[in-house]
Structure formats: C-alpha cells, structure tokens
C-alpha cells in the first residue's frame, strides 16, 4: 500500500479542521489566514487523509455498519420468534437492505481498484528524427 505523505503543517491544519469542521474556525484557532487553510485542505494528500478519516468514522465504517445491520436482523428475528405472530416483511426488508449495502460496497471497491490500476487516459507520442536532423546539419556545414 502506498504511504501517504503529508507535511506536518498540513497535517496539523487537517487535524484542527476535523475537530471544528469549519475553515474559519480552523484559521482562527491556528492564527493563520483562511487562504492558507483552504489551500492546505485542497491538496490531494490532505483530501485523501480527510476522506479516509471520514469513511472510517462512526457508522460510515463498513464493518461497524455491517455489525449494526446484523444486530438489527438478529433482534427482528427474535421479535418474530417471541411474538409468534406478525409479518416477516420487516425482516425481509432488513435483509434486502443489508444485501443491497453489501453489493453497493463491492461495486465501489471494484471501481476503486479499476481507478488505481488504470493507466493514463491520454498518450503523448513524441517522434525523434535525429538521423534527418544530423543529415541537415551535416549538409549545412559542407
């Protein structure tokens, strides 16, 4: 896995920003211009860092969300068993939702892998015609 390289100043700005989620507050707290905060937060490595933190926080974390869905399904199954009446519609909806979330997550992972492995979208062809250049230079000096 490629290691993320963030200079310490930008990392500090990102950490303060995460605590306030406000650019103006971050600038005020660090006593730096808002433009400096904005510029730091727009850097590719900082955006990647913030995106990773956001994706792993709370119920956005796929593992924590999966565990929550498992618990909900388990509780709903227990309710159906205890009540001995009722519809299985709720449990079916929960299982369908859990399945849809798993499929969506897999699609995102596949797209991410494709993007990582994809080469450049544009190709620049440069042709060097040194022999013709040398002949012209040699012809000019005769």
N, C-alpha and C positions, 0 to 999 in steps of 0.2 A: 504494500500500500504506500502510495506517495505521501510523504510527510508534508504537512502544511507549514509554510514558512511565513510567519507574521513578525514584523519588527515589534519590539517591546512597547513603543509608543502607541502603535495602532491597536495592540492587544489591550492595553490599558483603556483606551478610548472605547473599544468594544465591550469590555467588562463593565465599565461605568454605564454605558448605554444600555446594557442588559438589565442593570438594576433600576434604571429610570424609564427606559423605552421612550425617551424624549431627547431629541438632538439639542434643543436649547438648554435643558436641564444638565445634560452631559457637559456642554461647553461651559456653563456656569460653574458646575462642580469642579471641573478641571482648570478653570480660569484660562481658557483658550478660546480663540474665535470660533464661531459657529461654522464658518467655512472650513476650518481645519477638521472639525468633527465630521462634517459632510463628506469631505474629500477622503478621510480615512475610512469611513463606513462604505464608501463606494468602491473601494479596492476589492479586487477579485478574491484575494485570500481572506479578507475580513468578512465579506459576504458569505463565503463558504463556511467560515467558522461560525458565524451567527446562524446560518441555515442549519448547520449540524446541531447546535445547541437547541434551537427551536424544535427541530424534529425529534429530539430525544427528551424534551421536557414534558412532564405530566402525561396526559392521556394521548398525546400525539405520538408517543413512543409505541411502536407497533407491538412490542412484547407486552407492555403494560395494558394496552388496549385489548390485545388478544386474551389476556388473563381475565380482564373485566368481562368480556363477552362470554368466556367460559363460565364464570361465576353466575352471570345473569341466566344463562341457559340452564345451569345446574339448579338454581333456585326455582326457575319456572317449572322444571321437571318435577321437583319436589312438591311444588304447589299443586300441580296436576295430580300427582300420586296421592297427596293428602286429601284433597278435595273429592277425589274420585268422581268428580263431575266437571263439566266445563269443556271448553273447546281447545283443541290442540293448535288453533290458529296462532295464538301468541308465540308458542314455541317454534312453530314453522316460520313465522316472520323473523324471529331472532336468529334462527339457524340460517335462513336465507340471507339476512343482513351480514352475519359473520362470514358466510361463504363469499358474498359479493366483496366484502372488505379484503378478504384474502386474495381473491382474483385481482382486484384493483392494485393491491400492493405488489403482487407478482408482475403485473404489467409495467408498473413503474420501475421495478428493479430491472426488468428486461430492457426498457428504454434507456435507463441509466447505463447499463452495460454496453448497449449499442453506441451510445454517445461517447463513452470512454474509448471504445475500440475503433471508432470511426476516424478515418484519415482526414486530411484537409479537403475541404469542399471545392477549392479552386486549385488549379495547377498552372504553374508558370513554366513555360518552355523557353529556354534560352539556348540559342544555337551559336556556337563559336566557330567562325570560319577563319581560323588562324592561317591556314595554308594560302587562302586567297589574299589575306592581308599581307603576309610575308612576300608573296609574289608582287603585289602592287608596290610595296616599299622597295623591294629589290629593283623593280622596273623603273622606279622614280630616281633611284640613285645611279643608274647606268648612264 
